[in-house]
């Protein structure tokens, strides 16, 4: 792994955390999903490209983080292992009705099928647990292959007239994240303290 690029990723994650903590207008920082009372009934959908982590990673997240947080506040929405995913490239943000069609999916799938094989495989290192305004995620860092791939996919989406409509904290440094909890209400102090105990961790 490129220490330089992964260190840039970690620096940006730290800045993002600080921005969310200090900026009351979260919309100016990056895209934030609104909290929902019932995520199971949530009809909003989005279009994105993801990686599903190995079972040993989702099992660790469940046992070492989710199970302990659920004891403190069972009313929050905790993702089941089979739903956990690592986003590589967003395409369309969540909405109801969706902001894309079946034809758009075919077009994007063709583009990604052509571009992705041009890049070598790479690994993510899953580390920090981060508290966002309406969710909790674990961060996944990589070498700069991810940067090159995301920039290529982003450019490709623009060229086919279907640009990514998400707002990012950075348009040049990217990292992965695995959401493990979405809030149905404001978390308690005890809950937040437990989340902060989980930083840092290291799973590869």
C-alpha positions in Angstrom: 0.0 0.0 0.0 1.2 3.5 -0.8 1.8 5.1 2.6 1.6 8.5 1.0 -1.9 8.0 -0.5 -3.3 6.2 2.5 -2.0 8.9 4.8 -3.8 11.5 2.6 -7.0 9.4 3.0 -6.6 9.3 6.7 -5.9 13.1 6.9 -9.0 13.8 4.9 -11.2 11.5 7.1 -9.9 13.4 10.1 -10.7 16.8 8.5 -14.2 15.5 7.6 -14.9 14.4 11.1 -13.8 17.8 12.4 -15.9 19.6 9.8 -19.0 17.7 10.8 -18.3 18.3 14.5 -17.8 22.1 14.0 -20.2 23.0 11.1 -23.9 23.2 11.9 -24.8 23.2 8.2 -23.8 19.7 7.3 -24.8 20.2 3.6 -21.8 22.4 3.1 -19.4 19.7 4.1 -20.5 16.6 2.1 -23.5 14.6 1.2 -25.4 13.4 4.4 -28.3 11.0 4.3 -31.3 12.2 6.3 -32.1 10.0 9.3 -35.3 7.9 8.9 -37.6 6.4 11.5 -37.8 3.1 9.7 -35.1 2.1 7.2 -36.8 -1.2 6.4 -39.7 0.7 4.9 -37.6 3.4 3.3 -38.5 3.5 -0.5 -35.6 5.7 -1.5 -33.0 4.0 -3.8 -29.6 5.0 -5.2 -27.3 3.8 -8.0 -23.7 3.0 -7.0 -20.9 0.5 -7.4 -19.9 -1.5 -4.4 -17.7 -4.3 -3.0 -19.2 -6.8 -0.5 -16.6 -7.3 2.2 -15.5 -10.9 3.2 -17.6 -12.6 5.8 -14.8 -12.4 8.4 -14.8 -8.6 8.1 -18.6 -8.2 8.5 -18.5 -10.8 11.4 -15.9 -8.7 13.2 -17.9 -5.5 12.7 -21.0 -7.2 14.0 -19.4 -8.8 17.1 -16.9 -6.1 18.0 -19.0 -3.0 17.3 -22.6 -3.6 16.5 -23.5 -6.1 19.3 -22.0 -3.7 21.9 -23.8 -0.7 20.5 -27.1 -2.5 20.2 -27.1 -3.2 23.9 -26.9 0.5 24.6 -29.5 1.6 22.0 -31.4 -1.1 20.3 -33.6 1.4 18.5 -30.9 2.5 16.1 -30.8 0.7 12.7 -27.9 -1.7 12.5 -27.1 -3.2 9.1 -27.1 -7.0 8.9 -23.9 -8.5 7.6 -25.3 -9.3 4.2 -26.2 -5.7 3.6 -22.8 -4.2 4.5 -20.9 -2.9 1.5 -18.0 -0.7 0.6 -18.8 1.9 -1.9 -16.3 2.3 -4.8 -18.1 4.9 -6.9 -21.4 6.6 -6.4 -23.5 7.3 -9.6 -26.8 8.7 -8.4 -27.7 9.7 -4.8 -30.6 8.3 -2.9 -34.1 9.5 -3.8 -37.7 8.5 -4.2 -38.6 8.4 -7.0 -35.2 7.4 -8.3 -33.1 9.7 -10.4 -32.2 7.0 -12.9 -33.9 4.6 -15.3 -33.4 1.0 -16.3 -31.8 2.3 -19.5 -29.3 4.3 -17.4 -28.3 1.2 -15.5 -27.5 -0.6 -18.8 -25.5 2.4 -20.0 -23.5 2.7 -16.8 -22.9 -1.1 -16.5 -21.4 -1.1 -20.0 -19.1 1.8 -19.2 -17.9 0.2 -15.9 -17.5 -3.2 -17.6 -15.1 -1.6 -20.1 -13.2 0.6 -17.6 -12.7 -1.4 -14.5 -10.7 -4.3 -16.1 -8.1 -1.8 -17.2 -7.0 -1.3 -13.6 -5.1 -3.8 -11.4 -6.7 -5.3 -8.3 -5.9 -3.7 -5.0 -6.6 -4.2 -1.3 -8.4 -2.1 1.3 -7.3 -1.9 4.9 -10.3 -1.5 7.2 -9.5 0.7 10.2 -11.1 3.7 11.9 -14.7 3.8 13.2 -16.1 7.2 12.4 -19.2 8.9 13.8 -21.1 10.9 11.1 -24.2 13.1 11.7 -26.7 10.3 10.9 -24.6 7.1 10.8 -21.5 5.2 11.8 -19.0 3.7 9.4 -15.7 2.0 9.4 -13.1 3.5 7.0 -11.3 1.5 4.3 -7.9 2.9 3.1 -6.0 1.8 -0.1 -3.2 2.7 -2.4 -3.7 5.3 -5.2 -5.2 2.7 -7.6 -8.5 3.6 -6.1 -7.9 7.3 -7.0 -7.0 6.5 -10.6 -10.0 4.2 -10.9 -12.6 6.6 -9.4 -11.3 9.5 -11.5 -11.6 7.4 -14.7 -15.1 6.2 -13.8 -16.1 9.8 -13.0 -14.8 11.1 -16.3 -16.5 8.2 -18.1 -19.8 9.1 -16.5 -19.5 12.7 -17.7 -18.7 11.5 -21.2 -21.8 9.4 -21.5 -23.9 12.3 -20.1 -24.7 10.8 -16.8 -22.3 12.5 -14.2 -22.2 11.6 -10.6 -24.6 14.0 -8.7 -23.1 13.5 -5.2 -21.3 16.2 -3.2 -17.9 15.1 -1.9 -15.6 16.4 0.8 -12.7 16.0 -1.8 -12.8 15.5 -5.5 -9.3 14.1 -5.7 -8.7 11.9 -2.6 -11.1 9.0 -2.1 -11.5 6.2 0.4 -13.9 3.4 1.1 -16.4 3.2 4.0 -18.7 0.5 5.3 -21.8 1.8 7.0 -22.8 -0.3 10.0 -25.4 1.9 11.7 -27.9 4.5 10.6 -29.6 6.7 13.2 -33.3 6.7 13.8 -32.9 9.3 16.6 -30.1 11.3 18.2 -27.6 8.9 19.8 -27.1 9.1 23.6 -23.8 10.3 25.2 -23.1 6.7 26.3 -23.6 5.5 22.7 -21.3 8.1 21.3 -18.6 7.3 24.0 -18.8 3.6 23.0 -18.3 4.5 19.3 -15.2 6.5 20.2 -13.7 3.6 22.1 -13.6 1.7 18.8 -10.9 3.9 17.2 -8.5 2.8 15.9 -8.9 -0.8 14.8 -7.0 -2.7 12.1 -8.6 -5.4 10.0 -7.2 -6.2 6.6 
